[in-house]
């Protein structure tokens, strides 16, 4: 798996940022453009690897919670 982390700074980096984003899209590589998002991604990757956490789809978590409560939900 690949990941691009690019945190541009200043006007000069505008053209580089655009090229980097285009290349990431072209090759279907996730691209993070903010330091706080990069930090969150690193923490998530660490949890997956070191703490052996599972990743679940938000919709699946919602469905299982609705099923457990017996409430049919809103249908959204």
ABEGO torsion letter per residue (X at the ends): XBBBBBBBBEAAAAAAAAAAAAAAAAAGBBBBABAAAAAAAAAAAAAAAAAGBBBBBAAAAAAAAAAAAGBAEAGX
